[in-house]
Amino acid sequence: MKILIADDEAANRILMERILAPYGKCDSVVNGLDAVESFDMAMTDGTPYDLVCLDIMMPELDGLRALTEIRKLESDKRKDGKEATIFMVSTLDTEEHILKAFFIGGCTDYLTKPVTRNKVIEKLLQYHLITA
C-alpha cells in the first residue's frame, strides 16, 4: 500500500508513520499544497496513493481544500474509476467540519485526534486496506 500523510505537526506525522509503516510505504508532507503536488506526481508516475491522511488545519492549503483538489485530480486523471481512501485527521470535530469533509470534499472517513493505533487499524480493516 502506498500512503501519503499530510500534517503540519511533526509529532503527528511521526505517529501516523509509526502506525502505518508496517502496512506500506509512507510519504509525509507538511501542508496541503505539498499533499496535492505529491498526489499529482504519484498519479503522473502511474503509482497513485492508496491511502491519504489529511490534517484539516495546515498552512499553504488547508486539508479540506487539498481534499477537494485531490478528488478533482482523480476525476480528471484516473481512467480506472478508482479513488484513494482518504481519512481526514483533525482535532476539529464539529458537525460543520465533518459534513464538509464528507459531502463537499468527498473524504472516505474522519478521524478525530488524538489518533490511536487501534483507531487507525480499525479503519484500515473497515476499508479493506489490510486484512486481519
Solvent accessible surface area in square Angstrom, and as a share of the most:
residue,aa,sasa,rsa
1,M,64,0.29
2,K,42,0.18
3,I,0,0.00
4,L,0,0.00
5,I,3,0.01
6,A,1,0.01
7,D,6,0.03
8,D,54,0.28
9,E,97,0.43
10,A,51,0.40
11,A,75,0.59
12,N,40,0.20
13,R,40,0.15
14,I,82,0.42
15,L,74,0.37
16,M,8,0.04
17,E,56,0.25
18,R,169,0.62
19,I,1,0.01
20,L,0,0.00
21,A,58,0.45
22,P,94,0.59
23,Y,75,0.28
24,G,22,0.21
25,K,126,0.53
26,C,32,0.19
27,D,39,0.20
28,S,43,0.28
29,V,20,0.12
30,V,68,0.39
31,N,15,0.08
32,G,0,0.00
33,L,76,0.38
34,D,47,0.24
35,A,0,0.00
36,V,20,0.11
37,E,88,0.39
38,S,19,0.13
39,F,0,0.00
40,D,43,0.22
41,M,122,0.54
42,A,5,0.04
43,M,23,0.10
44,T,99,0.57
45,D,107,0.55
46,G,58,0.56
47,T,70,0.40
48,P,39,0.24
49,Y,9,0.03
50,D,60,0.31
51,L,0,0.00
52,V,0,0.00
53,C,3,0.02
54,L,0,0.00
55,D,9,0.05
56,I,7,0.03
57,M,117,0.52
58,M,17,0.08
59,P,69,0.43
60,E,122,0.55
61,L,19,0.10
62,D,48,0.25
63,G,0,0.00
64,L,30,0.15
65,R,142,0.52
66,A,0,0.00
67,L,0,0.00
68,T,60,0.35
69,E,73,0.33
70,I,0,0.00
71,R,31,0.11
72,K,116,0.49
73,L,31,0.15
74,E,6,0.03
75,S,88,0.57
76,D,78,0.40
77,K,89,0.38
78,R,43,0.16
79,K,175,0.74
80,D,89,0.46
81,G,68,0.66
82,K,131,0.56
83,E,114,0.51
84,A,4,0.03
85,T,19,0.11
86,I,0,0.00
87,F,0,0.00
88,M,0,0.00
89,V,7,0.04
90,S,1,0.01
91,T,88,0.51
92,L,42,0.21
93,D,87,0.45
94,T,69,0.40
95,E,128,0.58
96,E,101,0.45
97,H,45,0.20
98,I,51,0.26
99,L,79,0.39
100,K,78,0.33
101,A,0,0.00
102,F,68,0.28
103,F,161,0.67
104,I,127,0.65
105,G,5,0.05
106,G,30,0.29
107,C,11,0.07
108,T,36,0.21
109,D,15,0.08
110,Y,23,0.09
111,L,6,0.03
112,T,47,0.27
113,K,32,0.13
114,P,113,0.71
115,V,13,0.07
116,T,66,0.38
117,R,125,0.46
118,N,121,0.62
119,K,76,0.32
120,V,0,0.00
121,I,34,0.17
122,E,108,0.48
123,K,36,0.15
124,L,0,0.00
125,L,64,0.32
126,Q,93,0.41
127,Y,64,0.24
128,H,159,0.71
129,L,42,0.21
130,I,25,0.13
131,T,127,0.74
132,A,133,1.03
